Amino acid sequence: MINYSIAILSTKPGTKKENIQETKAYGTAQVHEILDLDKFCQHIAEHNSPFSKGAIKGVLTDAVSCLREQMLAGNKVKLGDMGDFYPELQTEGAVTTDDFSVENIKEVNVCWLPSKSFKNLRQEAEFKLVPSRSAQGDAIEVIRNTDTIHGLE
């Protein structure tokens, strides 16, 4: 189940709030739980894996290290149903090719091109509308500052 809330956002990204004229309602996913590497490895181990949480963690830790190494070598890594990982450059433009140098390269990012099984999970996803984090915080504040919560739902 994917929890989501509705947010009113500018149709022009990067617009300052005081200058927003065009807005639309958008759904924003709310993360239910954050699984760190230990929790994720435990989750994998509990799915009838013949490997322990520690063995899985070791393989994943080494895989991350090797994936990073391959990105720095300029390689694309195809991880089956997970998809492809490859390096992508963010550069500052130059007037001519002669003016372009390594100094124009500002970032090297890792891109993930999901496989078909990850491309769009919409058909399998279930959704539940929940209050925004801001509304949840407001409700908690009301509860803390009120002797009774009669009528608060």
Residue frames relative to the residue before (quaternion, step in Angstrom):
aa qw qx qy qz dx dy dz
M 1.0000 0.0000 0.0000 0.0000 0.00 0.00 0.00
I 0.1804 -0.7714 0.6038 0.0887 3.55 -0.83 1.01
N 0.2727 -0.7465 0.5874 0.1528 3.57 -0.68 1.12
Y 0.0288 0.7887 -0.6139 0.0155 3.54 -1.06 0.76
S 0.1762 -0.7371 0.6370 0.1406 3.51 -1.29 0.42
I 0.4327 -0.6827 0.5234 0.2698 3.54 -1.27 0.24
A 0.0764 -0.7907 0.6074 0.0018 3.54 -0.91 1.01
I 0.3377 -0.6974 0.5923 0.2209 3.54 -1.14 0.69
L 0.0378 0.8204 -0.5629 0.0928 3.56 -0.51 1.22
S 0.5917 -0.5630 0.4459 0.3662 3.53 -1.25 0.48
T 0.4377 -0.6762 0.5234 0.2778 3.55 -1.11 0.68
K 0.6908 0.3829 -0.2580 0.5565 3.57 1.33 -0.13
P 0.3021 -0.7862 0.5092 0.1773 3.62 -0.05 1.27
G 0.7616 0.3531 -0.2800 0.4657 3.54 -1.08 0.79
T 0.5134 0.6409 -0.4207 0.3857 3.58 1.28 -0.11
K 0.4496 -0.6752 0.5098 0.2867 3.57 -0.95 0.87
K 0.6424 -0.5786 0.3459 0.3646 3.57 -1.05 0.83
E 0.6852 0.4928 -0.3045 0.4415 3.60 0.91 -0.85
N 0.7099 0.4324 -0.2541 0.4945 3.60 1.24 -0.34
I 0.4398 0.7071 -0.4572 0.3123 3.57 1.25 0.11
Q 0.0527 -0.7952 0.6040 0.0019 3.53 -0.78 1.10
E 0.7656 0.2620 -0.1491 0.5683 3.56 1.01 -0.78
T 0.0675 0.7930 -0.6006 0.0767 3.54 -0.70 1.11
K 0.0976 -0.7524 0.6465 0.0800 3.51 -1.35 0.38
A 0.4765 -0.6311 0.5208 0.3216 3.54 -1.28 0.36
Y 0.0473 -0.7948 0.6048 -0.0175 3.56 -0.86 1.04
G 0.4095 -0.6747 0.5515 0.2700 3.55 -1.17 0.60
T 0.0783 -0.7841 0.6144 0.0386 3.56 -0.99 0.85
A 0.4258 -0.7106 0.5025 0.2474 3.56 -0.81 1.04
Q 0.1840 -0.7533 0.6205 0.1169 3.55 -1.10 0.74
V 0.4114 -0.7141 0.5165 0.2324 3.53 -0.73 1.12
H 0.3680 -0.7372 0.5295 0.2017 3.55 -0.87 1.00
E 0.7940 -0.0653 0.1007 0.5959 3.56 0.89 -0.97
I 0.2829 -0.7232 0.5999 0.1927 3.56 -1.14 0.61
L 0.1746 -0.7805 0.5944 0.0837 3.54 -0.69 1.12
D 0.2637 -0.7342 0.6012 0.1730 3.56 -0.69 1.05
L 0.7467 -0.4051 0.2638 0.4569 3.57 -1.27 0.10
D 0.6438 0.5289 -0.3296 0.4440 3.61 0.94 -0.82
K 0.6843 0.4778 -0.2899 0.4683 3.58 0.87 -0.94
F 0.6469 0.5146 -0.3228 0.4610 3.58 1.00 -0.80
C 0.6475 0.5075 -0.3150 0.4732 3.59 0.97 -0.82
Q 0.6310 0.5174 -0.3274 0.4764 3.59 1.01 -0.78
H 0.6286 0.5368 -0.3251 0.4594 3.57 1.00 -0.83
I 0.6582 0.4939 -0.3066 0.4783 3.60 0.91 -0.89
A 0.6614 0.5244 -0.3071 0.4396 3.58 0.89 -0.94
E 0.6767 0.5022 -0.2871 0.4554 3.59 1.08 -0.69
H 0.6243 0.5251 -0.3449 0.4643 3.61 1.24 -0.07
N 0.6811 -0.5276 0.2700 0.4300 3.55 0.78 1.11
S 0.2998 0.7513 -0.5261 0.2622 3.56 1.05 0.74
P 0.4189 -0.6950 0.5151 0.2761 3.59 -1.00 0.72
F 0.6543 0.5119 -0.2985 0.4699 3.56 1.32 -0.14
S 0.4998 -0.6510 0.4864 0.2996 3.54 -1.13 0.67
K 0.6843 -0.4521 0.3784 0.4291 3.51 -1.35 0.24
G 0.6666 0.5201 -0.2966 0.4440 3.60 0.93 -0.87
A 0.6521 0.4999 -0.3159 0.4745 3.58 0.98 -0.82
I 0.6442 0.5138 -0.3117 0.4731 3.56 0.98 -0.86
K 0.6484 0.5143 -0.3187 0.4621 3.58 0.94 -0.89
G 0.6428 0.5298 -0.3220 0.4500 3.59 0.97 -0.80
V 0.6636 0.4953 -0.2999 0.4737 3.56 0.94 -0.90
L 0.6795 0.4845 -0.2995 0.4624 3.60 0.87 -0.90
T 0.6347 0.5264 -0.3302 0.4593 3.59 0.99 -0.81
D 0.6696 0.4739 -0.2934 0.4909 3.57 0.95 -0.85
A 0.6259 0.5440 -0.3399 0.4435 3.59 1.01 -0.76
V 0.6414 0.5120 -0.3216 0.4723 3.59 0.97 -0.83
S 0.6527 0.5132 -0.3072 0.4650 3.57 0.93 -0.89
C 0.6856 0.4751 -0.2789 0.4758 3.58 0.92 -0.90
L 0.6188 0.5373 -0.3420 0.4597 3.59 1.03 -0.74
R 0.6363 0.5186 -0.3101 0.4796 3.57 1.00 -0.87
E 0.6428 0.5298 -0.3120 0.4570 3.58 0.94 -0.91
Q 0.6838 0.4851 -0.2836 0.4655 3.57 0.94 -0.89
M 0.6142 0.5312 -0.3494 0.4674 3.60 1.06 -0.67
L 0.6781 0.4895 -0.2841 0.4689 3.58 0.96 -0.89
A 0.6503 0.4746 -0.3120 0.5044 3.59 1.25 -0.37
G 0.5316 -0.6631 0.3868 0.3579 3.59 1.30 0.04
N 0.5024 0.6738 -0.4088 0.3556 3.58 1.19 0.40
K 0.3511 -0.6642 0.6101 0.2518 3.52 -1.34 0.38
V 0.1538 -0.7800 0.6023 0.0725 3.57 -0.93 0.91
K 0.1943 -0.7734 0.5980 0.0807 3.56 -0.74 1.14
L 0.0861 -0.8237 0.5604 0.0077 3.57 -0.48 1.21
G 0.6804 -0.5359 0.2984 0.4010 3.56 0.67 1.14
D 0.8507 -0.0801 0.0886 0.5119 3.57 -0.86 -1.02
M 0.5721 0.5795 -0.3969 0.4235 3.60 1.19 -0.27
G 0.5364 -0.6218 0.4090 0.3978 3.59 1.04 -0.70
D 0.6016 -0.5693 0.4423 0.3440 3.51 -1.38 -0.25
F 0.1583 -0.7524 0.6335 0.0869 3.54 -1.16 0.75
Y 0.1168 0.7967 -0.5826 0.1104 3.58 -0.87 0.92
P 0.5121 -0.6445 0.4639 0.3275 3.59 -1.18 0.49
E 0.0687 -0.7729 0.6299 0.0341 3.55 -1.15 0.69
L 0.3203 -0.7662 0.5328 0.1626 3.55 -0.94 0.92
Q 0.1747 -0.7008 0.6761 0.1457 3.52 -1.23 0.67
T 0.0152 -0.8354 0.5466 -0.0557 3.52 -0.57 1.18
E 0.4075 -0.6416 0.5865 0.2799 3.48 -1.35 0.37
G 0.4740 -0.7060 0.4493 0.2741 3.56 -0.80 0.98
A 0.1978 -0.7395 0.6316 0.1230 3.51 -1.28 0.54
V 0.6160 -0.5759 0.3904 0.3695 3.57 -1.14 0.59
T 0.7991 0.0523 -0.0042 0.5989 3.58 0.97 -0.85
T 0.6445 -0.5052 0.3928 0.4184 3.55 -1.28 0.24
D 0.6125 0.5526 -0.3457 0.4472 3.59 1.11 -0.62
D 0.6754 0.4952 -0.2831 0.4674 3.58 1.15 -0.67
F 0.6021 0.5692 -0.3573 0.4310 3.59 1.22 -0.37
S 0.0682 0.7803 -0.6178 0.0694 3.55 -0.97 0.96
V 0.7379 -0.3768 0.3088 0.4672 3.55 -1.32 -0.04
E 0.5895 0.5896 -0.3641 0.4150 3.60 1.11 -0.61
N 0.6213 0.5441 -0.3417 0.4485 3.60 1.18 -0.43
I 0.5925 0.5415 -0.3713 0.4667 3.60 1.23 -0.27
K 0.1748 -0.8330 0.5228 0.0463 3.55 -0.47 1.26
E 0.8072 0.0025 0.0250 0.5897 3.59 1.04 -0.73
V 0.1722 -0.7118 0.6652 0.1452 3.51 -1.31 0.48
N 0.0629 -0.8185 0.5707 -0.0180 3.54 -0.46 1.24
V 0.3837 -0.6747 0.5715 0.2662 3.53 -1.21 0.50
C 0.1702 -0.7806 0.5964 0.0776 3.56 -0.83 1.03
W 0.2025 -0.7467 0.6231 0.1144 3.49 -1.17 0.70
L 0.1111 -0.7523 0.6478 0.0450 3.53 -0.80 1.07
P 0.2878 -0.8076 0.4854 0.1712 3.58 -0.12 1.26
S 0.4898 -0.6260 0.5178 0.3165 3.54 -1.21 0.61
K 0.7424 -0.3977 0.2927 0.4529 3.55 -1.32 0.08
S 0.6821 0.5037 -0.3030 0.4350 3.62 0.95 -0.80
F 0.7299 0.3685 -0.2356 0.5254 3.61 1.24 -0.28
K 0.4688 0.7364 -0.4207 0.2468 3.59 1.20 -0.44
N 0.7845 -0.1160 0.0933 0.6020 3.60 0.83 -0.89
L 0.2082 -0.8175 0.5308 0.0809 3.55 -0.44 1.24
R 0.3230 0.8076 -0.4536 0.1942 3.59 1.32 0.04
Q 0.6726 0.5248 -0.3142 0.4164 3.61 0.85 -0.90
E 0.7477 0.3870 -0.2097 0.4972 3.59 1.10 -0.66
A 0.5872 0.6207 -0.3580 0.3765 3.58 1.23 -0.39
E 0.1785 -0.7166 0.6614 0.1311 3.51 -1.31 0.60
F 0.2018 -0.8131 0.5424 0.0630 3.56 -1.00 0.84
K 0.0864 -0.7650 0.6367 0.0441 3.52 -1.25 0.60
L 0.3461 -0.7324 0.5527 0.1956 3.57 -0.77 1.07
V 0.0158 0.7857 -0.6163 0.0511 3.57 -0.83 1.04
P 0.6189 -0.5307 0.3977 0.4209 3.61 -1.18 0.35
S 0.5703 -0.5763 0.4523 0.3716 3.57 -1.18 0.55
R 0.6505 -0.5007 0.3833 0.4233 3.58 -1.23 0.35
S 0.6282 0.5385 -0.3320 0.4530 3.58 1.04 -0.75
A 0.6704 0.4853 -0.2944 0.4779 3.59 0.92 -0.91
Q 0.6158 0.5321 -0.3432 0.4688 3.59 1.06 -0.72
G 0.6553 0.5140 -0.3032 0.4631 3.57 0.98 -0.89
D 0.6360 0.5243 -0.3214 0.4661 3.58 1.03 -0.82
A 0.6547 0.5121 -0.3117 0.4605 3.59 0.96 -0.86
I 0.6435 0.5108 -0.3205 0.4714 3.58 0.97 -0.82
E 0.6324 0.5300 -0.3275 0.4603 3.58 1.00 -0.79
V 0.6330 0.5197 -0.3255 0.4726 3.59 1.00 -0.82
I 0.6514 0.5164 -0.3137 0.4590 3.57 0.93 -0.90
R 0.6805 0.4965 -0.2930 0.4522 3.59 0.89 -0.88
N 0.7654 0.3761 -0.1919 0.4857 3.57 1.05 -0.72
T 0.6609 0.4652 -0.3002 0.5066 3.58 1.25 0.27
D 0.4669 -0.6817 0.4865 0.2839 3.54 -0.96 0.87
T 0.7867 0.1528 -0.0853 0.5919 3.58 1.07 -0.65
I 0.2731 -0.7631 0.5599 0.1721 3.55 -1.11 0.58
H 0.2132 0.8012 -0.5260 0.1894 3.57 1.22 0.53
G 0.8185 0.2355 -0.1862 0.4898 3.58 -0.82 1.01
L 0.5868 0.5568 -0.3899 0.4401 3.61 1.19 -0.23
E 0.0068 0.8203 -0.5696 0.0513 3.55 -0.62 1.10
